[in-house]
Amino acid sequence: MSSCPFCYGTLLPTFTHGLPREKCGRCAALWFQGEGLETVMGGPATAALLAKARGKHGECKDCDTPLTTEPHCPKCGREAPSCPKCGIAPLAVTHIRGVEVDVCVHCHGMALDTGELELLLERAGDIPSSAPEPTAPLRKKDKPRCASCQRATQLEHAFTSGGKLYCGSCAPAEASPYDAELARISSSQMPMPDRTSPSKPTDPISRALGWLFSHAND
């Protein structure tokens, strides 16, 4: 398993629908592989983001000190954000419509910490800044049931695939652990993938990234 670019916690796959992504189990940052970004967002859009990121310095996540080639921040000593795929550090930092994005210019992957993700969702219109936080679509007291065997399933042990919940015994091989936090952000139980257009973003995070990439040339 790969490590988070910011805190070096373990990255785990999350939703299988929409844009593939990995989430840090420690700080909840998200990592997007370059191949997945290009497949879903398109070559020209990802090329525009890379062009914007090339030549940019990195940035310490604790004190915002600019980083060039330092493995550690010279001011506070924190390790520089690094790519979980190729190990390059620091990641280049660029800004798109006020949203800070950490990019690996080598493998084309991209990282967002939780604050950046919420700001992105707000700017893209999926979470209005004046609206209260959406509640979780599923709660423990709701007693969700496995889509296959219909047994009551604890959310912390549930898996998701194709927009359905499964218990550990029935989960398909491609299923991912149910992520309550991302489901809360998504504000819908489990969005079904768009069967007619598999590369079209179908969930709020993927749609927000589409908005981000559409402004990469700004």
Residue pairs with C-beta under 8 A, 6 or more apart in sequence:
1 10
1 11
1 12
2 10
2 11
2 22
2 31
2 84
2 85
3 9
3 10
3 11
3 84
4 10
4 11
4 24
4 26
4 27
4 29
4 31
4 84
5 29
5 31
5 81
5 82
5 83
5 84
5 91
5 102
5 111
6 24
6 27
6 29
6 61
6 81
6 111
6 113
7 24
7 26
7 27
7 29
8 79
9 24
9 25
9 26
9 27
10 24
10 25
10 26
11 22
11 23
11 24
11 25
11 31
11 84
12 22
12 23
12 24
12 25
12 176
12 177
13 20
13 21
13 22
13 23
13 176
14 21
14 22
14 23
14 30
14 176
14 177
14 179
14 182
15 21
15 160
15 176
15 179
15 182
15 203
16 160
16 161
16 162
16 174
16 175
16 176
17 162
17 163
17 190
17 191
17 192
17 193
17 202
17 203
18 40
18 191
18 193
18 201
18 202
18 203
18 205
18 206
19 32
19 36
19 37
19 40
19 41
19 201
19 203
19 205
19 206
19 209
20 32
20 33
20 36
21 30
21 31
21 32
21 36
21 205
22 30
22 31
22 32
22 33
22 84
23 29
23 30
23 31
23 179
23 182
24 30
24 31
27 113
27 114
28 113
28 114
28 181
29 111
29 112
29 113
29 114
30 111
30 112
30 117
30 205
31 84
31 109
31 110
31 111
32 109
32 110
32 111
32 112
32 209
33 85
33 107
33 109
34 46
34 85
34 104
34 107
34 108
34 109
34 110
35 108
37 46
37 49
37 108
37 109
37 110
37 209
37 213
38 46
38 108
39 199
40 199
40 201
40 206
40 209
41 209
41 210
41 213
42 213
45 213
45 214
45 216
46 108
46 213
48 213
48 216
48 217
49 94
49 96
49 101
49 103
49 110
49 213
49 216
50 103
50 105
50 108
52 94
52 96
52 216
52 217
53 92
53 93
53 94
53 101
53 103
53 105
54 92
54 105
55 92
56 92
56 93
56 94
57 66
57 67
57 68
57 90
57 92
57 93
58 66
58 67
58 68
58 80
58 81
58 89
58 90
58 91
58 92
58 93
58 102
59 65
59 66
59 67
59 81
59 90
59 93
59 100
59 102
60 67
60 73
60 75
60 76
60 78
60 80
61 78
61 81
61 113
62 73
62 76
62 78
63 73
63 75
63 76
63 78
65 73
65 74
65 75
65 76
67 73
67 80
67 90
68 90
69 90
70 80
70 90
71 79
71 80
71 89
72 78
72 79
72 80
73 79
73 80
79 89
80 89
80 90
80 91
81 89
81 90
81 91
81 102
81 111
82 88
82 89
82 90
82 91
83 89
83 91
83 104
83 106
83 107
83 109
84 109
85 104
85 107
85 109
86 104
86 106
86 107
88 104
88 105
88 106
88 107
91 102
91 103
91 104
91 111
92 102
92 103
92 104
92 105
93 100
93 101
93 102
93 103
94 100
94 101
94 103
95 101
96 212
96 215
96 216
96 218
97 123
97 212
97 215
97 218
98 119
98 123
99 116
99 119
99 120
99 123
99 212
100 116
101 110
101 111
101 112
101 116
101 212
102 110
102 111
102 112
103 109
103 110
103 111
104 110
112 120
117 185
117 205
118 127
118 185
120 208
120 209
120 211
120 212
121 127
121 185
121 204
121 205
121 208
122 128
122 129
123 208
123 211
124 207
124 208
124 211
124 212
125 211
126 187
126 204
126 207
126 208
127 133
127 134
127 185
127 187
127 204
133 184
134 184
134 185
134 187
135 184
136 180
136 183
136 184
137 183
137 184
137 186
137 187
137 188
137 189
137 190
138 144
138 155
138 165
138 178
138 180
138 183
138 189
139 155
140 154
140 155
143 152
144 152
144 153
144 155
144 158
144 165
145 151
145 152
145 153
145 165
146 153
146 158
146 165
146 166
146 167
146 169
146 170
147 164
147 165
147 166
147 170
148 166
148 167
148 170
149 167
149 169
149 170
151 167
153 165
153 166
153 167
155 178
155 180
157 167
157 168
158 165
158 166
158 167
158 168
158 177
158 178
159 165
159 166
159 167
159 168
159 171
159 175
159 176
159 177
159 178
160 166
160 175
160 176
160 177
160 178
160 179
160 190
161 171
161 172
161 174
161 175
161 176
162 172
162 192
162 193
163 189
163 190
163 191
163 192
163 193
164 190
165 178
165 190
166 172
166 175
182 205
183 189
183 190
185 204
185 205
186 203
186 204
186 205
187 204
188 203
188 204
191 202
191 203
192 202
193 202
194 200
194 202
201 207
201 209
201 210
